[in-house]
């Protein structure tokens, strides 16, 4: 695309980690073409997180609204776009993209396409196995003639969200470990007794321990089980924050312990180090983008045990979401990762 496009539409509905990964692409486009109108078709949760992002017109699609919602979205769109960046291969997103009028329709390479994705696009990004999800999303600018800019997030977090987070605990000099224990993929989740053991270890080293999470029954039950098995005090904020307050809360932590989840990527985007717990997914593909030093990586062990081959032999992006796969991540693994952080940062 040799001239600045008048308008571009991004389509990425979910999940929270993935919509966070789109932010660097938005900044690449805005930096190159400050007068191009950017529109983003997004789901309700993603919009709650990113509402207020400068230079982007959001169009919210409720997944429960089906084809009627897709038709309503089409009426809401301003007209024909110069390009659609279709960054999601799920069938719902593919069908939704058919309601977006665009001359150029950029999608994934054939290796990552599924659910009829190829029928809804007319251009593809390059196939680059071995890269992080964020870099794959960032490469959607390349068919338009751009190169990804240096990664930055600049997540829109209002001052009142930071004020709420600042009020949750006194800034007394103690470092804070925030535990966000649940992913929406339940087979990625660790165990309450193991979280409690690591939390107690942190507390005995003088750290404040905070639990955070959403309002689902699973998150409430998990937090209750962690708190019940801890011997040290814990601040329970599960269900008390909003998606706008969550980034501010995670930014106050020195370290966030979590499985592969939205809060992992939001914390990373806010500049907070992450103790990621990985066995079901490969941290080099979907771990905290900026720093993997404090992650536990049992992905190769999971591949050998569950799929009978080393991780290096698997197709890039293979998920190993088997029952009990997270049992491969031990308490000693997580404490060792915590201690790596302490050794590096002097807390």
N, C-alpha and C positions, 0 to 999 in steps of 0.2 A: 504494500500500500504506500505509494510514493508521495501522496499528498495527505494532509491531516484529515482524518475522517470526521464527518459532522457528528456521528453518534455511534456508540458501541453498546451492545447489550451483553452483560455477563449473566450466565445462568449457573448458579450453584446454590442448592437448597439447604443442604445439611452436610455433615453434622457440625457442631460448634468448632471442633478442631479444624475441620476443613475450611469453613468459612473464614476462620482466622488466617489460614494459609493463603487465602485470596488477597489479603491486605497488601502484601508487597507487590503483587501484580497491579493492583489499583494505583499504587504510587508510581510504578513504572509508566503506566498509561498517562497519569495526570502530569508527570514531569515532562514527558515527551510532547504531549498534546494538551496543554492547559485549557484550550477552548473546545475540545471535544466533549460532547455530552455523554456522560457515562450513566447507564441504567443497569440495575442489578435486580434480577428476579431471585428472591430469597424466601426462606420459610419464616414462620413467626418467631421461633426462638432465635434464629440468626439475626433477624431484624432487631429484636430486643437488645441483643448484644452490641450491634454495630450502628444502631440508629444515631444519627448525628455525624456520620462520616462525611467529611467535607468533599464536595464535588461529585456526589453520587445521588442519583434519584433511585430510591428503592421501590420495588413493586412486590408486595407480599402475597405469596401463594399459600393458602391453607391446604395442606395435603388431604384433609378430609373432604374437601369440596369437589373432588373429582373433575369430570369433564365440564361441568357447569362452571366451576371455578376457573378452569382454563379458558373457557370462552369469555368469562368476565375479565380475566387478565388481558386477553387480546384487545378488548374494547378500551382498556385503560392505557395501553401502550401508545406512544405518540405517533407511530407510523413506521415506515420501513427503516431499519438500521443499516448502516454500512457494513457492520459485521456483528455476528453473534458468536460469543465464546461459550460453547456448550461444554462445561467442565464437570459434567456428572453423567455417568453411563447407566444409571438405574432406569428401568423401563418407564417409571412415572416421569422422570425428568426428560427422557427422550421424547415421549409423547407431548409433554408440555412445550418442548422446544419447537414442535410443529406449529404452534400458535404464535410464534415469534417471527414476524416478517423480516428477513435479512438477506442481502445479496450474497455475502460470504458467511459460511457457517463452519466454524472451526471446531473440531472435536479431537478425540484421542486417536493415537495410532491403533493399528489393527490388533496389536497384541493386548491392549488394555480395553478394547471395545467389547461390549456385551449387550444383551437385551436390545438388539436391533439398532445399536448406536449408529452404525455406518449408514443407515437409511436416512438419517436426519441431518447429516453434515455433508459438506462438499470439499473440505480441506482437513488435514490432520497435522497434529504436532509431531515432532520427531520421536522415534522410539529410542529411548535411552534407559535401558535397564540399569538398575543399581543406583538410582538417584532418589532423593527424599521426595515425599509427596509435595512439599512446598515448591521444590524446584520444578517438578512436573507441571504444577499449576502455573508457575512463573513463566514457563516456556510457551504459554498460549499467546504471548506477545510476539513471538518470533515469526509466525506466518504473516503478521502485519508489518514486518520489516524492522522491528525493534529488538534490542537485546535487553534482558532483565537488568534492572538497576540494582545496585547493592541493596541487600534485604533490609527493610525497615517496616515496622508495623504501624506505629502511631495510632493505636486503638483509641477510639473516641470514648473517653471516660470523663464524665462531668465532675466538676468540683464538689458537688454535693455527695457523689459516690465516694470520693476520697475522704470527705469529712465523716461520712458514716463509718468507713473502715477505720479511721483514726480513733473513733470513739469506742471501738470494740475492746481494746485493751490499752493499758497505760504503756507509754514508751519509756520503760525503765532501764533500758540497756540490755535486757536479756534477749538473746536470739530466739526466733520463733520458727517452729516447724508446723506447717499447716498440712494436715492429712485430708485429702479428698479421695475417699476410699473406693468410689464406685464409678465404673464405666457403664455406658448403656449396653455394652456387649458383656453379658454377665460372665462368660467364660474367661474374660480378661481380669476378673476381679480376684483380689487376694482374700485372705481370711482374717476375720476379726481378731482372733487370738494372736496372730502374727503381727498385725498392726499394733495391738496393745503392747506386745513385748518390745517393739521398736520404740513406740511412744514412751514407755517407761524408761528405756535406756536414755533417750534424749532428755527426758525430764531430770534424770539423775545427773546429767551433765550440765544442768542449769538452764535448760531450754524451756520455753513456754510451748505447750502443745495445744493446737487448735484443730478442731474437726469442722469441715465445711462440706456442703453438698446441697442437693435440691430437696424437693418436697415429696419425692416418691416414697412409697412404703418401704422399698428395698433400702433406700438411703437412710431412712429413719431407723430401721431395724439394725442395719450395719453399725451405725453410729452408737446406738444403744448398746450393742454387743461389745464394741470396742471399749466404751466407757466403763461398762460393767466389769471388764476383765483387767482394766488398768489399776495399778496400785498408786499411781501418782495423779495429781490433779490435771484436768483437761477442760478447756473452754469449748463448749459445744455450740457451734453456730449453724448447724445443719438446718436448712429450711428457713433461715432468718435473713438471707441476703437475696437480692434480685440479680438478674443477669447483668445489669448495669453496675451493680456494686461488687460483683464477683471479681472482675479484674483489679479493682482497687484493693480488695481484701488480699488477693494473692500477691499483689505488689508489696504489701507490708511484711511478707514472710521473708526469711533468709533462705528457706528451703521448703519445697512442696513435695510431699510424697504421694504418689498416685499411680494407678495403672495407666495404660494407654487410653487417654480420655480427653474430652474437651478441656477440662481444667489444666491438664498437662501443657497444652499448646497455648492456652491463654496466659498461664504463668510465664512460660518462655517468652511470649510476646511482650510481657510487662517487665522483662529483665530479671526475673527471679529464677534461681537455679532449681532444677527438678531432680528428685530422686525417683526415677521412673522404674516401674516394675514390669519387666518384659519376659514373657515366655510364649504367649499366644501370638505376638506380633514382633516384627523385626525392628529394633530401635533405630537402625540405620536408615530405614524407610519411613518410619512413623513415630520416632521418638522426639524428644525436645530438640528442635532444629539447631539451636545455638550451641549446645553443650551436652554431650553424652557422658561426661566423666563420672557423674554421680548416679548413673543408671545401673540397674541389675539386668544383665543380659543372659537369659537362659533359653534364647530362641533356638540355638543350635542343639542344645540338649533336648528341647521339645521336638525338633525335627527328627532327631535320631530315635527318640522313644516312640513318638506317635506315628511318624511317617516312614520310619526305618531307613532314613537317608540323611546325610548331613545337610545343613541349611544351604550350603553353597550349591547343592544340586537341585534345589527347589526353584521354581519359577519365581522371579522377583515379585514380592508382594503377597506371597502365599501366607494365609492366616492359619494358625494351628489352634483353632478354638475348640479344643477337646475338653470334656469333663476332666477336672482335676489337673489340667496342664499347669495351672499356676502353683500347684504344690511343689514344682521344681524350684521356685523362688523361696529360699529359706530365710528365717529370721537372721541368721549369721550373714547372709548375702546383703540384706538391707542395712544391718548395723555396720558392715564394712563400708558400704557406700556412704552412709552417714558420716562415718569417721574419716573417709576421704575428703568430704566437704570440710569437716572441722580442721583437718590438717592443712588444707589449702587456705582457709580463711581465718584461722585463729580464734574461732568461737569456742 
